[in-house]
Amino acid sequence: MDPSLGPRAVRMSAAAPVPDLPPAGPLRRPRRGASMLPSLFTLANLFCGYACVVYAMRGEFATAAPLIGIAVVLDMLDGRIARMTGTASEFGVQFDSMADIVSFGMAPAILAFAWGLSSLGRLGWTAAFLFVTAAALRLARFNVQAGSADKRYFLGMPSPAAAGIVAATVYAYPAGFSEPHFAAPLVLLVVVPAALMVSTVRFRSFKSLDTNSRHPIRLLIFFALFIAALVTRPEEVLVVVAYSYLASPFIGALVARLRRRPDAALEE
């Protein structure tokens, strides 16, 4: 304290409030380019769904079906990128849902109808409409339950997986069906996934899987074998993956029941 200052100055300096210290560093806001990145992936997802419809109407099923698979990959990436960059927003969530209705609802339904269901007349387009309706209901229920549901499972079959059933089947046999008696069983191709989408069957979610494996070499070898098989025999591999996921909750319930039987016998 300067001795030249009087006691009044000392009292005033003691009573003066201490100013708040500035924060350690400025708050980092996401760049404008980073905030647009998830929406660009969603837009690409929407384009794949639209392009699938165009190619399906032209009868180019071998080109239309893989576009749904590309849309599935883009749908997985946009949410992860939004969380990694801290740019998640309510607008992005709603935009993603609108794109999913096109890519995983309308696109696979039109693809299945043009591929084989059209020969069934009203039965064919009614079955395809049920798929679109189920996809819309599934997405609406997912948005309502977001944040409160168990992250380890999906309640009902996810719409990208249901669309993958149609896409993998069409990609494996792109010739299509023009005879009604051959196309009649194809109604199950859209009705069964539609029923599973609006059901309460729990499907495993891979978002909660631990990627920090104790054996990373084994994991890398597994993915290398999968990529090699996918490149060598893409039609068969995609069909196996799509239908395995469809059957996974039922296989899991059967395995759990078989495991409980020996335990019950031991207790007796």
C-alpha positions as CSV (number, residue, x, y, z in Angstrom):
1,M,0.0,0.0,0.0
2,D,1.3,3.4,-0.9
3,P,2.0,5.4,2.4
4,S,0.9,8.6,0.7
5,L,-2.7,7.3,0.6
6,G,-4.8,8.3,3.5
7,P,-7.0,6.0,5.7
8,R,-10.1,6.9,3.6
9,A,-8.4,5.6,0.5
10,V,-7.5,2.4,2.4
11,R,-11.1,1.9,3.5
12,M,-12.4,2.4,-0.1
13,S,-9.9,0.0,-1.5
14,A,-10.9,-2.6,1.1
15,A,-14.6,-2.2,0.4
16,A,-14.2,-2.3,-3.4
17,P,-15.5,-5.6,-4.8
18,V,-12.9,-7.9,-6.3
19,P,-13.5,-8.2,-10.0
20,D,-14.1,-11.7,-11.4
21,L,-11.1,-13.3,-13.0
22,P,-11.4,-14.0,-16.7
23,P,-11.7,-17.6,-17.7
24,A,-8.6,-19.6,-18.3
25,G,-9.2,-19.6,-22.1
26,P,-11.9,-18.7,-24.6
27,L,-14.8,-21.1,-25.1
28,R,-14.3,-23.0,-28.3
29,R,-17.2,-22.9,-30.6
30,P,-17.5,-25.3,-33.4
31,R,-16.5,-23.9,-36.8
32,R,-19.2,-23.2,-39.3
33,G,-17.8,-25.9,-41.6
34,A,-17.8,-28.5,-38.8
35,S,-21.4,-27.6,-37.9
36,M,-22.5,-28.3,-41.5
37,L,-20.6,-31.6,-41.8
38,P,-23.2,-33.9,-40.2
39,S,-26.0,-32.3,-42.3
40,L,-23.9,-32.9,-45.5
41,F,-23.8,-36.6,-44.6
42,T,-27.5,-36.6,-44.0
43,L,-28.0,-34.9,-47.3
44,A,-25.9,-37.6,-49.0
45,N,-28.1,-40.2,-47.3
46,L,-31.2,-38.5,-48.7
47,F,-29.7,-38.4,-52.2
48,C,-29.0,-42.2,-52.0
49,G,-32.6,-42.8,-51.2
50,Y,-33.8,-40.6,-54.0
51,A,-31.4,-42.1,-56.5
52,C,-32.5,-45.6,-55.4
53,V,-36.1,-44.7,-56.3
54,V,-35.0,-43.3,-59.7
55,Y,-33.0,-46.4,-60.6
56,A,-35.7,-48.8,-59.4
57,M,-38.3,-47.1,-61.6
58,R,-36.0,-47.5,-64.5
59,G,-35.6,-51.3,-63.7
60,E,-31.9,-51.0,-62.9
61,F,-32.1,-53.0,-59.7
62,A,-28.4,-53.9,-59.5
63,T,-27.6,-50.2,-59.2
64,A,-30.6,-49.3,-57.0
65,A,-30.0,-51.8,-54.2
66,P,-26.4,-50.9,-53.3
67,L,-27.6,-47.2,-52.8
68,I,-29.5,-48.3,-49.8
69,G,-26.4,-49.9,-48.3
70,I,-24.5,-46.7,-48.9
71,A,-27.3,-44.8,-47.2
72,V,-27.0,-47.1,-44.2
73,V,-23.3,-46.3,-43.8
74,L,-23.9,-42.5,-44.2
75,D,-26.7,-42.7,-41.6
76,M,-24.3,-44.3,-39.1
77,L,-21.6,-41.7,-39.8
78,D,-23.7,-38.5,-39.5
79,G,-24.6,-39.0,-35.9
80,R,-21.1,-40.0,-34.9
81,I,-19.6,-37.0,-36.6
82,A,-22.1,-34.7,-34.9
83,R,-21.1,-36.1,-31.5
84,M,-17.4,-36.0,-32.2
85,T,-17.5,-32.4,-33.4
86,G,-20.0,-31.2,-30.8
87,T,-22.4,-30.0,-33.4
88,A,-25.5,-32.1,-32.5
89,S,-28.7,-30.1,-32.8
90,E,-32.4,-30.6,-32.8
91,F,-32.4,-29.5,-36.5
92,G,-30.0,-32.3,-37.3
93,V,-32.1,-34.9,-35.5
94,Q,-35.2,-33.9,-37.4
95,F,-33.4,-33.6,-40.7
96,D,-32.0,-37.1,-40.2
97,S,-35.4,-38.5,-39.5
98,M,-36.9,-37.0,-42.7
99,A,-34.0,-38.4,-44.7
100,D,-34.4,-41.8,-43.1
101,I,-38.1,-42.0,-44.1
102,V,-37.0,-41.6,-47.8
103,S,-34.0,-43.8,-47.7
104,F,-35.2,-46.6,-45.4
105,G,-39.0,-46.3,-45.9
106,M,-40.0,-45.1,-49.4
107,A,-36.9,-46.3,-51.3
108,P,-36.9,-50.0,-50.2
109,A,-40.7,-50.1,-50.6
110,I,-40.5,-48.8,-54.2
111,L,-37.5,-51.1,-54.9
112,A,-39.4,-54.2,-53.7
113,F,-42.5,-53.2,-55.6
114,A,-40.7,-52.5,-58.9
115,W,-38.6,-55.6,-58.5
116,G,-41.3,-58.2,-57.9
117,L,-44.4,-57.0,-56.1
118,S,-45.8,-55.1,-59.0
119,S,-47.0,-58.3,-60.6
120,L,-49.3,-58.9,-57.6
121,G,-51.4,-55.8,-58.3
122,R,-53.1,-54.2,-55.3
123,L,-51.6,-56.8,-53.0
124,G,-48.1,-55.8,-54.0
125,W,-48.5,-52.1,-53.5
126,T,-50.5,-52.5,-50.3
127,A,-47.6,-54.6,-48.9
128,A,-45.1,-52.0,-49.9
129,F,-47.2,-49.3,-48.3
130,L,-47.2,-51.2,-45.1
131,F,-43.5,-51.1,-45.1
132,V,-43.4,-47.4,-45.6
133,T,-45.9,-46.9,-42.7
134,A,-44.0,-49.2,-40.4
135,A,-40.8,-47.3,-41.1
136,A,-42.4,-43.9,-40.4
137,L,-43.9,-45.3,-37.1
138,R,-40.6,-46.8,-36.1
139,L,-38.7,-43.5,-36.6
140,A,-41.4,-41.6,-34.7
141,R,-41.2,-44.0,-31.8
142,F,-37.4,-43.8,-31.8
143,N,-37.5,-40.0,-31.6
144,V,-40.0,-40.0,-28.8
145,Q,-38.1,-42.6,-26.7
146,A,-34.6,-41.1,-27.4
147,G,-32.7,-40.6,-24.1
148,S,-35.0,-42.9,-22.1
149,A,-34.5,-46.3,-23.8
150,D,-31.7,-48.8,-23.1
151,K,-28.8,-47.9,-25.4
152,R,-27.8,-51.5,-25.6
153,Y,-30.9,-52.5,-27.5
154,F,-33.3,-51.1,-30.1
155,L,-37.0,-51.6,-29.4
156,G,-38.2,-53.0,-32.7
157,M,-36.0,-53.6,-35.8
158,P,-34.2,-50.5,-36.9
159,S,-35.4,-49.1,-40.2
160,P,-31.9,-49.2,-41.8
161,A,-31.7,-52.9,-41.0
162,A,-35.2,-53.5,-42.4
163,A,-34.3,-51.7,-45.5
164,G,-31.1,-53.8,-45.7
165,I,-33.2,-56.9,-45.9
166,V,-34.9,-55.7,-49.1
167,A,-31.7,-54.3,-50.5
168,A,-29.6,-57.4,-49.9
169,T,-32.3,-59.7,-51.4
170,V,-32.6,-57.6,-54.5
171,Y,-28.9,-57.2,-54.9
172,A,-28.5,-61.0,-54.7
173,Y,-31.1,-61.6,-57.4
174,P,-31.5,-58.5,-59.5
175,A,-33.4,-60.2,-62.3
176,G,-36.7,-59.7,-60.5
177,F,-40.0,-61.6,-60.8
178,S,-42.7,-61.0,-63.3
179,E,-44.9,-64.0,-62.6
180,P,-47.5,-63.7,-59.8
181,H,-47.0,-67.2,-58.5
182,F,-43.3,-66.6,-58.1
183,A,-43.7,-63.2,-56.6
184,A,-46.4,-64.1,-54.0
185,P,-43.8,-65.3,-51.4
186,L,-42.1,-61.9,-51.8
187,V,-44.9,-60.3,-49.8
188,L,-43.1,-61.7,-46.7
189,L,-40.0,-59.7,-47.8
190,V,-41.7,-56.5,-46.8
191,V,-44.3,-57.6,-44.3
192,V,-42.0,-59.4,-41.9
193,P,-39.5,-56.5,-41.5
194,A,-42.5,-54.1,-41.3
195,A,-44.0,-56.2,-38.4
196,L,-40.6,-56.3,-36.7
197,M,-40.1,-52.6,-36.9
198,V,-43.3,-51.8,-35.0
199,S,-42.9,-54.7,-32.6
200,T,-41.4,-54.7,-29.1
201,V,-38.7,-57.3,-30.0
202,R,-35.3,-56.0,-28.8
203,F,-32.5,-55.9,-31.3
204,R,-28.9,-55.5,-30.3
205,S,-27.4,-52.1,-30.7
206,F,-23.8,-51.9,-31.6
207,K,-23.4,-48.4,-30.2
208,S,-22.5,-49.7,-26.8
209,L,-19.9,-52.2,-27.9
210,D,-16.4,-51.7,-26.4
211,T,-14.0,-51.0,-29.1
212,N,-11.0,-51.1,-26.7
213,S,-10.6,-54.8,-27.1
214,R,-7.9,-56.7,-25.2
215,H,-7.1,-58.6,-28.4
216,P,-7.0,-56.0,-31.1
217,I,-5.1,-58.3,-33.4
218,R,-8.0,-60.8,-33.4
219,L,-10.5,-58.0,-34.1
220,L,-8.4,-56.7,-37.0
221,I,-8.1,-60.2,-38.5
222,F,-11.9,-60.7,-38.2
223,F,-12.6,-57.5,-40.0
224,A,-9.9,-58.3,-42.6
225,L,-11.6,-61.7,-43.3
226,F,-15.0,-60.0,-43.5
227,I,-13.8,-57.4,-46.0
228,A,-12.2,-60.1,-48.0
229,A,-15.4,-62.1,-48.1
230,L,-17.4,-59.0,-48.9
231,V,-15.2,-58.2,-51.8
232,T,-15.1,-61.8,-53.1
233,R,-18.8,-62.7,-52.7
234,P,-20.7,-59.5,-51.9
235,E,-24.2,-60.9,-52.7
236,E,-23.9,-63.9,-50.4
237,V,-22.2,-62.0,-47.6
238,L,-24.8,-59.2,-47.5
239,V,-27.7,-61.6,-47.5
240,V,-26.1,-63.6,-44.6
241,V,-25.5,-60.4,-42.6
242,A,-28.9,-58.9,-43.2
243,Y,-30.9,-62.1,-42.4
244,S,-28.6,-63.0,-39.4
245,Y,-29.5,-59.7,-37.8
246,L,-33.2,-60.3,-38.5
247,A,-33.0,-63.6,-36.7
248,S,-30.6,-62.5,-34.0
249,P,-33.1,-61.7,-31.2
250,F,-34.9,-65.0,-31.7
251,I,-31.7,-67.0,-31.8
252,G,-30.6,-65.2,-28.6
253,A,-33.8,-66.0,-26.9
254,L,-33.5,-69.7,-27.9
255,V,-29.9,-69.9,-26.6
256,A,-30.9,-68.2,-23.3
257,R,-33.8,-70.7,-22.8
258,L,-31.5,-73.7,-23.5
259,R,-29.0,-72.3,-21.0
260,R,-31.7,-72.0,-18.3
261,R,-32.8,-75.6,-18.7
262,P,-29.6,-77.2,-17.4
263,D,-29.5,-74.7,-14.5
264,A,-33.1,-75.5,-13.5
265,A,-32.3,-79.3,-13.7
266,L,-29.3,-78.8,-11.4
267,E,-31.4,-76.9,-8.9
268,E,-33.9,-79.7,-8.7
